[in-house]
């Protein structure tokens, strides 16, 4: 086996498909995006992108969730490439601070409503889970579909007046409608963007296809013991081993009005660079979180744009389009569905489109 991994830090690295089992059904829109037939909903409704963390779940494969990438001499996990030279792959600042990518990227497609849940903030994660990372995340809505005539919605944040005592009673009684009624219900459309900070209760409704960029953990506290489709959820997946009372402490009981919820969590993308042939939009950036960043590059037919190094790696996800990448003086092709890792060692990347193209650009913590 070739273990000289340093050489691969200077070329674009494409990921193989990395579907992950979850407690809800979906995935048909991921198949559609990947141009895979048939387009079916099932128990693998997420695609994890450039992941160096494993998924949590009883009885699942040991390394589920780890991304495998294509190199000139074979297939390797991104985790082992990064571990071979963290400074080269991640950049010095990230290598020194975290020693890992510090981010997890997913494509998520929900056929059913996901369970009502919350993720830990950094303080809770450190105290209760012995983790450097919490699970602040973001949603960028790419597409939607009506399921059984229902519009695509999300649930987010407590309404005014919801207390821990009230929430605990609803949880113990498994009053799902009561719990949903405690949360703001927001209809979503392609292009909508939301921050979901640790401690904020939330649930993704049916028919949402979105990119989720988040801190690199799989810690999720759930308050529904049975999914909307009838799957029983284990105690470990309810409270992650901390117990129900500690799980309830993970929620931030700071309810607000609907208008305030949108002010707190809805993000408006804005153009940072544009011409007649390209637009570079910033979606999530340091004004929202220091945990990750997300931008979007739109290219018209036969357009190009060059991205300069910023001291760390980035990941390009081709939402649609096709063309070529010029990197280190060599050409590489890209097409819809590709997920490409560019290490910190790469000084600049030029994207050239053959047709209209949209590229999602994901960045690690700052």
URQUIQUI-V646010 format. One record per residue. N is the residue number from 0. RES is the residue in one letter. PHI is phi in radians with two decimals (* if undefined). BURIAL is b if it has 16 or more other ideal C-beta (glycine too) atoms within 10 Angstrom, else e. D_LAST is the distance of its C-alpha to the last C-alpha in whole Angstrom. Layout:
n-><N	N>
res-><RES	RES>
phi-><PHI	PHI>
burial-><BURIAL	BURIAL>
d_last-><D_LAST	D_LAST>
This chain:
n-><0	1	2	3	4	5	6	7	8	9	10	11	12	13	14	15	16	17	18	19	20	21	22	23	24	25	26	27	28	29	30	31	32	33	34	35	36	37	38	39	40	41	42	43	44	45	46	47	48	49	50	51	52	53	54	55	56	57	58	59	60	61	62	63	64	65	66	67	68	69	70	71	72	73	74	75	76	77	78	79	80	81	82	83	84	85	86	87	88	89	90	91	92	93	94	95	96	97	98	99	100	101	102	103	104	105	106	107	108	109	110	111	112	113	114	115	116	117	118	119	120	121	122	123	124	125	126	127	128	129	130	131	132	133	134	135	136	137	138	139	140	141	142	143	144	145	146	147	148	149	150	151	152	153	154	155	156	157	158	159	160	161	162	163	164	165	166	167	168	169	170	171	172	173	174	175	176	177	178	179	180	181	182	183	184	185	186	187	188	189	190	191	192	193	194	195	196	197	198	199	200	201	202	203	204	205	206	207	208	209	210	211	212	213	214	215	216	217	218	219	220	221	222	223	224	225	226	227	228	229	230	231	232	233	234	235	236	237	238	239	240	241	242	243	244	245	246	247	248	249	250	251	252	253	254	255	256	257	258	259	260	261	262	263	264	265	266	267	268	269	270	271	272	273	274	275	276	277	278	279	280	281	282	283	284	285	286	287	288	289	290	291	292	293	294	295	296	297	298	299	300	301	302	303	304	305	306	307	308	309	310	311	312	313	314	315	316	317	318	319	320	321	322	323	324	325	326	327	328	329	330	331	332	333	334	335	336	337	338	339	340	341	342	343	344	345	346	347	348	349	350	351	352	353	354	355	356	357	358	359	360	361	362	363	364	365>
res-><X	X	X	X	X	X	X	X	X	X	X	X	X	X	X	X	X	X	X	X	X	X	X	X	X	X	X	X	X	X	X	X	X	X	X	X	X	X	X	X	X	X	X	X	X	X	X	X	X	X	X	X	X	X	X	X	X	X	X	X	X	X	X	X	X	X	X	X	X	X	X	X	X	X	X	X	X	X	X	X	X	X	X	X	X	X	X	X	X	X	X	X	X	X	X	X	X	X	X	X	X	X	X	X	X	X	X	X	X	X	X	X	X	X	X	X	X	X	X	X	X	X	X	X	X	X	X	X	X	X	X	X	X	X	X	X	X	X	X	X	X	X	X	X	X	X	X	X	X	X	X	X	X	X	X	X	X	X	X	X	X	X	X	X	X	X	X	X	X	X	X	X	X	X	X	X	X	X	X	X	X	X	X	X	X	X	X	X	X	X	X	X	X	X	X	X	X	X	X	X	X	X	X	X	X	X	X	X	X	X	X	X	X	X	X	X	X	X	X	X	X	X	X	X	X	X	X	X	X	X	X	X	X	X	X	X	X	X	X	X	X	X	X	X	X	X	X	X	X	X	X	X	X	X	X	X	X	X	X	X	X	X	X	X	X	X	X	X	X	X	X	X	X	X	X	X	X	X	X	X	X	X	X	X	X	X	X	X	X	X	X	X	X	X	X	X	X	X	X	X	X	X	X	X	X	X	X	X	X	X	X	X	X	X	X	X	X	X	X	X	X	X	X	X	X	X	X	X	X	X	X	X	X	X	X	X	X	X	X	X	X	X	X	X	X	X	X	X	X	X	X	X	X	X	X	X	X	X	X	X	X	X	X	X	X	X>
phi-><*	-1.45	-1.90	-1.43	-1.33	-1.03	-1.08	-1.40	-1.26	-1.82	-2.23	-1.12	-2.02	-1.55	-1.59	-1.35	-0.91	-2.44	-1.39	-2.25	-1.22	-2.40	-1.49	-2.22	-1.74	2.84	1.94	-1.08	-1.31	-1.21	-0.99	-1.10	-1.08	-1.40	0.99	-1.85	-2.04	-1.38	-1.52	-2.27	-1.61	-2.76	-1.60	-2.09	-1.56	-2.24	-1.97	-1.61	-2.00	0.88	-1.62	-1.96	-2.10	-1.63	-1.38	-1.71	3.01	-1.19	1.28	-1.64	-0.97	-1.01	-1.83	-1.02	1.79	-1.28	-1.42	-1.90	-2.11	-1.62	-2.20	-1.05	-2.08	2.28	-1.74	-2.38	-1.35	-1.03	-1.03	-1.27	-1.11	-1.06	-1.11	-1.21	-2.86	-1.09	-1.14	-1.15	-1.37	-1.68	1.75	-1.07	-1.06	-1.21	-1.08	-1.22	-1.38	-2.08	1.25	-2.62	-1.10	1.32	-2.63	-2.30	-2.06	-2.37	-1.82	-2.32	-2.31	-1.83	-1.44	-2.14	-1.12	-1.33	-1.12	-1.15	-2.62	-2.61	-2.04	-1.25	-1.41	-1.08	-1.13	-1.12	-1.06	-1.21	-1.27	-1.66	-2.09	0.94	-2.11	-1.17	-1.85	-1.56	-2.56	-1.15	-2.45	-2.47	-2.16	-2.09	-1.33	-1.80	-2.76	-2.65	-2.66	-1.44	-1.97	0.91	1.34	-1.65	-1.28	-1.36	-2.37	-2.21	-2.02	-2.71	1.34	-1.30	-1.23	-1.05	1.59	-1.28	-1.91	-1.10	-1.09	-1.10	-1.11	-1.14	-1.11	-1.06	-1.13	-1.09	-1.47	0.86	-1.49	-1.14	-1.07	-1.09	-1.19	-1.04	-1.21	-1.44	-1.91	-1.29	-1.84	-2.21	-1.27	-2.07	-2.42	-0.93	1.72	-1.26	-2.39	-2.38	-1.64	-2.13	-1.33	-0.92	1.68	-1.57	-1.16	-2.85	-2.75	-1.54	-1.38	-1.26	1.42	-1.79	-1.99	-2.55	-1.66	-2.03	-1.94	-2.67	-1.13	-1.49	-2.39	-2.11	-1.45	-2.36	-1.71	-2.04	-1.92	-1.86	-1.53	-2.37	-1.23	-0.94	-1.53	1.76	-1.43	-1.30	-1.76	-1.19	-1.00	-1.07	-1.36	-1.31	-2.11	1.02	1.57	-1.64	1.62	-1.15	-1.13	-1.16	-1.05	-1.15	-1.31	-1.24	-1.30	-1.67	-1.64	-2.20	-1.05	-2.68	-1.29	-1.05	-1.10	-1.19	-1.05	-1.16	-1.13	-1.23	-2.15	-1.48	-2.03	-1.79	-1.05	-2.47	-1.31	-1.93	-2.80	-2.72	-2.59	-1.16	-2.00	-2.62	-2.43	-1.96	-1.76	-1.62	-1.83	-1.98	-2.56	-1.14	-1.30	-1.81	-2.87	-1.76	-1.49	-3.04	-2.48	-2.50	-2.23	-2.43	-1.84	-1.91	-2.09	-1.36	-1.06	0.99	-1.98	-2.60	-2.70	-1.89	-1.86	-1.63	-1.11	-2.18	1.64	-2.51	-1.34	-2.60	-2.17	-1.90	-1.99	-1.47	-1.31	-2.70	1.84	-2.79	2.94	-2.25	-1.97	-1.88	-2.54	1.07	1.41	-2.02	-1.83	-2.35	-1.56	-2.40	-2.64	-0.90	1.69	-1.22	-2.24	-2.24	-1.71	-2.08	-1.27	-1.16	-1.32	-1.48	-1.44	-2.75	-2.32	-1.92	-1.75	-2.11	-1.70	-1.61	-2.38	-0.98	-2.42	-2.25	-2.11	-1.62	-1.96	-1.89	-2.18	-1.41	-1.04	-1.73>
burial-><e	e	e	e	b	e	e	b	b	e	b	b	b	b	b	e	e	b	b	b	b	b	b	b	b	b	b	b	b	b	b	b	b	b	e	e	e	e	e	e	b	e	e	b	b	b	b	b	b	b	b	b	b	b	b	b	b	e	e	e	e	e	e	b	b	b	b	b	b	e	e	e	e	e	e	b	e	b	b	e	b	b	e	b	b	b	e	b	b	b	b	e	e	b	b	e	e	b	e	b	b	b	b	b	b	b	b	b	b	b	b	b	b	b	b	b	b	b	b	b	b	b	e	b	b	e	e	b	b	e	b	b	b	b	b	b	b	b	b	b	b	b	b	b	b	e	b	e	e	e	e	b	b	b	b	b	b	b	e	e	e	b	e	e	e	e	b	e	e	b	b	e	e	e	e	b	e	e	b	e	e	b	b	b	e	b	e	b	e	e	e	b	b	b	b	b	b	b	b	b	b	b	b	b	b	b	b	b	b	b	b	b	b	b	b	b	b	b	b	b	b	b	b	b	e	e	b	b	e	e	e	e	e	e	e	e	b	b	b	b	e	b	e	e	e	b	b	b	b	b	b	b	b	e	b	b	e	e	e	e	b	e	e	e	b	e	b	e	b	e	e	e	e	e	e	e	e	b	b	b	b	b	b	b	b	e	e	b	b	e	b	b	b	b	b	b	b	b	b	e	e	e	b	e	b	e	b	e	b	e	e	b	b	b	b	b	b	b	b	e	b	b	b	e	b	e	b	e	e	e	e	e	e	b	e	e	b	b	b	b	b	b	b	b	b	b	e	e	b	e	b	b	b	b	e	e	b	b	b	b	b	b	b	b	b	b>
d_last-><35	33	30	29	25	24	26	24	20	22	23	22	22	24	24	27	28	26	28	27	30	29	32	32	34	33	31	34	31	29	32	33	30	30	34	35	39	40	37	37	36	36	34	31	29	26	24	21	19	18	18	18	19	23	24	26	30	33	35	33	32	30	28	27	24	23	22	25	25	27	28	31	32	32	29	27	24	21	20	23	22	18	20	22	20	16	15	17	16	12	11	12	9	8	12	12	10	11	14	13	11	10	11	14	16	19	22	25	28	30	34	34	33	30	31	30	27	24	21	20	17	15	18	21	19	19	23	25	23	22	18	15	14	15	16	14	15	16	19	20	23	25	29	31	35	37	38	42	42	39	36	32	31	28	28	26	26	29	32	33	35	34	34	34	37	38	35	36	40	39	37	40	42	40	41	38	39	39	35	35	36	34	31	31	32	30	31	28	29	27	24	23	20	19	16	18	17	18	21	22	25	25	27	27	31	33	32	29	27	23	20	18	14	13	12	14	17	21	22	24	26	29	32	35	37	38	36	37	39	41	39	39	35	36	35	32	30	31	30	28	30	30	33	34	34	30	29	30	28	25	26	25	28	27	29	29	31	30	30	27	26	25	23	21	20	21	19	20	19	19	20	18	21	24	27	31	29	26	23	19	18	15	15	12	9	8	11	12	9	5	7	7	8	12	14	18	20	24	26	30	33	33	30	27	23	21	17	16	14	11	10	9	11	12	15	18	20	23	24	28	29	30	30	29	25	26	24	25	29	29	30	28	29	27	29	28	27	25	22	20	18	17	15	13	17	18	18	19	20	23	24	28	29	33	33	31	27	24	21	18	15	12	9	7	4	0>
